[in-house]
Amino acid sequence: MDDQFEARTIRKVMWRLIPLLLAAYLVAYINRVNIGFAPTMKSDLGLSASIFGLGAGLFFISYFIFEIPSNLALEKFGARRWIARIMLTWGLLSMGMALVKGVTSFMILRFALGAAEAGFFPGIILYLTYWFPARYRARMIGWFMVAIPLSLALTGPVSNLVMQALAGVFGLKDWQWLFIAEAIPTVLLSLVVLILLPDKPKDAKWLTPEEHDWLQGTIDSEQRQIESNHSAMKLLTALTDGRTLALAFIYFANTTCSYGVGFFLPQIIKGLGSSNSAANYLSSLPFTAGAVGIILFGEISDRFKTKRRQILAVALAITAVGLAGAGALGAAYTSILLIGVAVLGTYGGKAPFWPLPSMFLTGSAAAGGIALINAIGNLGGFVGPYAVGWVKDATGSYTGGLYMMAGLALCGAVVTLLPRTPSHIEPAKAY
């Protein structure tokens, strides 16, 4: 097939799938992090910064426990049904956060929310390997994952509007309305996914026979080539492979920084002298840089596809410099600018990272391996908020937490550059 046919087919698949997946991940992230944008919740429930960070991060403990089983279930039952199920349950539980009465119910519901959402992100990453040849994946993953910084940029202003408009209606507090209003789109989108999302190219009635044959043939050919370059792995072997574990650590470092900043950024800005409302609005600025970073690094990664690890290392180094600089300088607007630099690196690194597992994993090994990488990596969602909250309680400042995250990002960059990590992930024939 000629280049025009290929470009037209990929463009058709992109516009059919990516906007819906992006919207789904957008609401997922809003439901995941919106507790960071409801400052009165802590005082109403009597939560200290460390307890709040523990509860915010507890989401990721259950997420870790249920991640691999959920991703294997997606492969068995199909993406359409399983992703819709995940979205429906987490949407209902997110609404349930409005019923929290104290520390115990706060912890229980955060744990349950993580269990409900487990498998969504790695399931989508696996799903994209069913639809896009390897040379397009960093860009497609980048466009899908732009939902993360976009959601964090929107959550502050949207949360302000919801809380200001609905506070006191039916006797509910502003933060209770926040959880209810921001969970409704998730429930509605779960029905859209169930109706519109095809499992694999053979299920897409909007592809012509020629488009389907070319797309499926290209992806099948790549899978066979990967298996010829790497001995086909069984699931257990994939879960204990050194390359899988190295990627898990790198993603853990990235995620610790992502969530450590994401959950506490409004409070960090407030600590620099802003009001609650102004802090929520200002917190959107760094995440706009994150959206730019994830698209930019995705394009660069696919253009220089044999240099993905070096590009990833640069992104992690940028993260470290931004966080350390924000901790060292401390002035309000300078810190916001430097945190924006850090967020650009944090989210930019996700685009070159996620094509790497599919370079040596296929089939059920890919489903389990990608889930394990994401599960271990997302423990950073527990460590980041809890560590930043603990440092704040111990020192009265967020500076130590920023230094801690900067050091971890630097460690991630070093592991990325270790000879074993890239050379066995990116064989020249993979493309």
N, C-alpha and C positions, 0 to 999 in steps of 0.2 A: 504494500500500500504506500501511496506517496505521502509527503509531509503534510499536505493540506488535509488529506483524509484523517491522518493521525491527530493533527491539531484540532480538527472539527469534532472528532469523537471524544477526545479528552475534555474539550470545552463543554460539550453537551453533558458529559458525566459530572463534571465539576459543578455546573449550574443546577443540575438536578439534585445533587447530594449535599454539597458543602454548605449552602445557606441553611438547610434544615438542621444539619449536624452542628453548625456554629450556633444557631439559635438554642438548640438543646443544651449545649455546653455552657452557653451564656447564662441561662437560668439555673443550671447546676451550680455554677460558681457563685452566683448571687445568693442562692440558698445556703451555700457552704460558708460564706464569709460575712453575711450581713449582720451577724452578732457583733462584729467589730465596729459597726456604724450605729449602734444603739447604746450610747454612753449611760443613759438613765437606767438601763437594765441592771447594770452592776450595783448601783446604789439601791435600787428597789429590792433586789434579791440579797443584798449584803455580801457580794462577792469581792474578794481581794483580787489584785492583779494576777497573782500566781494561781489562784483557784479559777479565775476566768480563763487564763491561758491553758490550764489543765483541761478544763471543760471544752474549750475551743479545739484543743489538740486531740481529745479523746475520740473524736470523729475518726481519726486516722488509725487508731488501734483496731477498731472493728473493721474498718476499711481494709487493713492489712490482713486480718483473719479470713475475711470472706472473698478477697480479691481473686485468687486463683480458682476456687470452685465456681465463682460467678462467670469468669471468662471461659472456662471449659463448658459451662452450661450454654453460653452464647453460641459456641461452635456447634453444640448438639441441637439446640432448639431453633437456631436462626436469629440473626441480628434484629429483625423487625419485632418479633414477639418479645425477645429478652430485653432489648433497650426500652421498649414501651413499658414493660413490667417494672424495670428499674426506676424509670421516671415517675410512674404513678405512685409507687411506694414512698420514694423520697419526697415527692411533693406533699403527700398527706402528712408525713412525719414532720416536714418543715412547718406546715401549718400548726402541728401539735406543739411546736416550741412556744406558741402563745399561751399554752396552759402551764408553763413552768412556774413553780411556786417557791423553789429554793434550790439549794445545792444538789440534793439527791435527784430531783426530777430533771434538773439541768444536765447532770452527768448522764442519766439514763437516756434522755432523748438525743443527746449528741452522739452517744454510742450507737443507738438504733439508727440514726440518720446515716452514719458511716456504713453500717451493715447494708442498708437499703441501696446506697449509691455504689457500693463495691462492684467493680467490673465494668462500670460505664466507660471510663476513659480508655483503659487498655482494650476494651471491646471495640471501641471506635478505631483505635490504632490498628488493631487486627483487621477490622472491617475495611479500612482504606487499602490494605494490601490485597484485598479481593478485587479492587476496582482500578487501581492506578499502578502502572509499571514503575519500577524503582526510580527511574530518572525524573519522575514527577512528584515523588512522595514528600520530599522536604517542603516543597511549595504548598502541596495540599494539606499537609500536617500544619504548616505555618498558618494558612488561612483558617483552618479549623481551630487552632489554638489561639488565634487572635481574640477568641472569646474570653480568654482569661484576663488579659489586661483591660480589654474593653468592659468586661463586667465590673472590674475593680474601679475603672474610671467612672462608670455609670452608677454604681451602688451608692456612693456617697450622696450625690445630688438627688437621685431617685428616693433614697431612704429619707432624706430631709423632707422632700415634698410629701411623701406618704405620711410621715409622722406629724408634720405640721397640719396636714389636711384632715387627718382622722383621729388625732389624739382626743380621747374622752368620749368618742362616739360609742353608744351602747355601754358606756362605763369601762371601756377597755383603754389601757395605757397606750402611749404612742408606739413602744417597741412591740406590743402584742399585735397591733395592726400591721407593723412592719413585716412580721413573719407570715401573717395571713395573706396580705396583698401580694407579696413577692413570691408566694408559693403557687398561687392560682395559675400563672402562665405555664408552670411545669406540668400541672395536671392536664391542662388543655393540650399542650404539645405532645404529651404521651399518646393521646388519641390520634393526633396528626401523624406521628411516627408509625403507629400501628396500621394506618391506612395507606401511607404514601411510600414508606421506606422499603425498597426491594432488598432481598437478602444477597443475591449475587447477580452478575450480568445476565445470566440466563432467565432471571425473573423480571428483567426490565423490558416492558413492552414498548418503551419509547426508544430503544435501540433497534436499528435495522439489523437484519441477519448479517450483513457484511461487517457492521460495526461490532456486533457481539462476537463474531468469529475472530476478528482481528484482536480485540481486547482480551478475550479469554485465552486465545492462543499465545499472545505475548506474555501474559502473566504466567501461564502454565510453563512456557519455555524458560522463563526466569527461575521458576521454582526448581525445575529439573537441573538447571545450570548450577544453582546454589547447592543442591544435593550432590552434584558431581564434584564440586570444589570442596565441600565439607561432608564428611560422613553423616548420613541422615541420623539425627538424634532421637532417642526416645525421650519421653517427657521428663523422667527422673534425671537423666543425664543432663538435659538442658537446664534443669533447676540448680544443678551443682557445678555447672561449667564455669571456669574462671572468668571467661568473657562476660557471661551473664552477671556474675557477682560484681565485676568491676563496673559494669554499666549501672548496676543497682546503686553502688556507692556514689558514683558521679551524679546520678539523679537525686539521691538523698541530699547531697550537698546543695544542689540547685534548689530543691524543694524547700529545704530548711530556710534558705534565704528568702524564697518567694513568700512563704507563709509567715515567717517571722516579721517581714515587712508588712504583708497584706493585712494581718489581723491587728497590728498595733500602729500602723501609719497615722490614722486620725489622732490617736492618743499621743504619738510622738510629736506631731505638729502642734497639738494643743499644749503640750509641755513646753514648746518653744514660744508660747505666748498667744495663741489663737483661741477664739471661742469654739464651742462644740460645733456650731453650724458652719463657721468658717473653716474649721479643720476638715470637716467632711467634704466641703467643696474643694479645698486645696489639695486634698488627698487624691483627687482625680488626675491631677497634672502629671505626676510621675508615671502613672499607668498608661497615659497616652503615649509616652516614650516607649513603654513596653510593647504596645501595639505596633509601633513603627519598627522596633527591634525584631519582632518575630517575623514580620513580612520581609524585612531587609535581609536578615540572616538566612531565611528560607530560600530567597532568590540566589544569594551568594553560594549557599551550600549546594544547590542543584547545578549551578554554573561550574563550580569547582568540586565536583562530587568525589574525587579521589583525595580531597583535603578536608573531609568533614571533621576529623578529630582536631586538626589545627584550628579550624574555625570555631569549634566548640570550646577549645581551650582559651581562645581570645575572648569569647563571650564571658566565660567564668572569670577571667582576669579583670575584665571591665567591671563585673559585679563586685569583685573584691576591692578594687580601687574606689568605686563609688561609695560603698558602705563604710570603708575605713575613713575616707575623706569626710563623709557626713558626721561620723563620730568625732573626728579630730577638730573640725571647724565649729560645729554647733550652732552657728547663727541661723535663724529661722529660714530665710529665703535661700541662702547658700546651701543649707542642708537639704531643702526640698529639691534643688537643682541636682545635687550630687546623688540623692536617692533616685532621682529620675535616671541618672546615668547607670546606677546599679540595676534598676528595673529593666532598662534597655538590654543590659547584658544577661540578666536572669531569664527573661522571656525570649530574648534572641537565641539563647543557647538551646532552647527546646526544639527548634526547627532542625538543626543539624543532628541532634541527638537521636530522635525517634526513628529515622530510617535505619539506624545501625543494627538493631536486633534482627530485622528481617534480612540482613545480609548473611546470616548464618543459621537462622532458625526457620523451619517450615512446619506446616500442619499443626498437630496438637502440641508439639514442642514450642512452636511459635506462640500459640495461645497461652500455654503455661509460662513460658519464659518472659514474654512481654508483661503478663500479669505479675510475675514475681518481681521484675524490675520496677514496675510501677508501685507494687505493694511496699517493697522495702524503701523505695524512694519517697513514698508518701508518708513514711514514718517521720520524715522531716517536717510534715505538717503537724505532728505532735511535738517534736523536739523544738522546732523554731518558736512557736508561740509560748510554750511552757518555759523555755530557757530565757527568752526575752522578758517574760513576766517575772520570773524568779530573780533575774538580775536587777530589774527595776525595783522590786520589793527590797532587795538586799542593799542596793546602792543609792536608791532614790533617783536614778538616771537611766536613760535608755542607751547611753554611750557604750557601756560594756557589752550590751547585746549586739550592737552594730559591729563592734570589733570581733566578737565571736563569730558572727555570720561571715564577715570578711575573710577570716582565717579559714573557715570551712570551704568557702568558694575557691580560695587559693589551693587548698588540698585537692579539690575536685579537678582543677586545671592540671595539677601535677600528675594525677592518676590518668587523666585523659592522654597525656603525652608519653606514658610508659610504652615501651616498644610492643609488648604483648597485646595491649588493648586494641590498637587500631589495625595492625597488620593482618590479624586473623579475622577481622570483621569486614574489611573492604578489599576483597580480591579484585584484581583488575577486570576479570570476566563477569563480575556481578552485573555489569551494565551491558 
